Amino acid sequence: MSIEHYPDGTIPVQLLDWVWEAGPVLSTLSKYRTPGAAILRDGGGTELLLAERT
């Protein structure tokens, strides 16, 4: 697991590439301030992005 902090509240573009559906999640990440995220990895190539929204 890694924790990332975004002081300016903008989530990096490379993390938005993980969102495969242009639905409510992508809309939320682009509209709201995102101060941080956790990336969970299982060692087999699966990754899960957990983003905090304020």
C-alpha positions in Angstrom: 0.0 0.0 0.0 1.2 3.5 -0.7 -0.3 6.8 0.5 -0.1 9.9 -1.7 -0.8 13.5 -0.7 -1.8 16.2 -3.1 -1.4 19.6 -1.4 -3.0 21.5 -4.2 -6.0 19.2 -4.2 -5.6 18.0 -7.8 -5.3 14.3 -8.5 -2.5 13.5 -10.9 -3.5 12.6 -14.5 -1.8 9.2 -14.3 -4.2 8.1 -11.5 -7.2 9.2 -13.6 -6.0 6.7 -16.2 -7.0 4.0 -13.8 -10.7 5.0 -14.0 -12.1 3.0 -16.8 -15.6 4.4 -16.8 -16.5 8.0 -17.4 -19.2 7.9 -14.8 -19.7 9.4 -11.4 -16.3 8.4 -10.2 -14.4 10.3 -12.9 -16.7 13.2 -12.6 -16.1 13.4 -8.8 -12.3 13.2 -9.2 -12.3 16.0 -11.7 -14.8 18.3 -9.9 -13.8 18.1 -6.3 -10.6 18.7 -4.4 -8.7 15.4 -3.8 -6.1 15.9 -1.0 -4.9 12.3 -1.0 -5.3 8.7 -2.1 -4.2 5.2 -1.1 -3.1 2.7 -3.7 -3.6 -0.9 -2.5 -1.6 -3.6 -4.4 -1.9 -7.4 -4.1 1.5 -8.3 -5.6 -0.1 -10.1 -8.5 -0.7 -6.9 -10.6 -4.1 -5.9 -9.2 -4.3 -2.4 -7.8 -7.1 -0.5 -6.1 -7.2 3.3 -5.9 -9.0 4.8 -2.9 -9.4 8.6 -3.2 -10.4 11.0 -0.5 -12.9 13.7 -1.5 -13.4 17.0 0.3 
